[in-house]
Amino acid sequence: MSSRLKPAISVFILACLAAGPALASDAADIARVDGLPQAVVDDVLTNVDGYFQSANSPSNHQMIGVLKDLTLKAIKSNMSNLSDSTPGTSVNSTDEEKNATYTVTIRTTRHDTSETSECVANKMTIGTSESVPAVKDGQFIFDQEHPRVTTWDWMETFCRRPTGNGDFTGWQLSPSAQ
């Protein structure tokens, strides 16, 4: 498959998910295309869906696909560097629209290594800053000086275990995070 088609397929799948909560088969397709563990994709989709179902959700519900895509991109980038993550390091992903900014930040909060495992805890934060529609001097405008800011966060911990030959297994979402 062409490397130019992979991002397009991922965005298409995410756009299809925007209509409602993600289904297991959708998560499996995204996991396969993005090269992420399905448990990670399930966790991301569940949390982004939860954000949009909360009282603190963004005003523009059509942006759910964009936030899912931003979060998956940030996770993929973060997972590629878990071995080197130290507390305080972060990965950011941002999308700016005409009247809004959508951000995803993944901040490493803990990195523990023992004889039986290596684990990295991350705080995932999704944020939106949306200009509020208003009427000023009889004109419809977006108030960009006083945007509506909302956030949603959750924790994800990734662990890997040593194998018998001195190597490690792949990073997996810790069962306590699922």
Secondary structure, DSSP 8 states (H G I E B T S, - for coil): --TTHHHHHHHHHHHHHTTSS--HHHHHHHHHHHT--HHHHHHHHHHHHHHHHSTT--S-GGGHHHHHHHHHHHHHHHHTTGGG--TT-EEEEEEE-SSEEEEEEEEEEEEEE-SS-EEEEEEEEEEEEEEEEEEETTEEEEEEEEEEEEEEEEEEEEEE-B-TTS-B---EE-GGG-
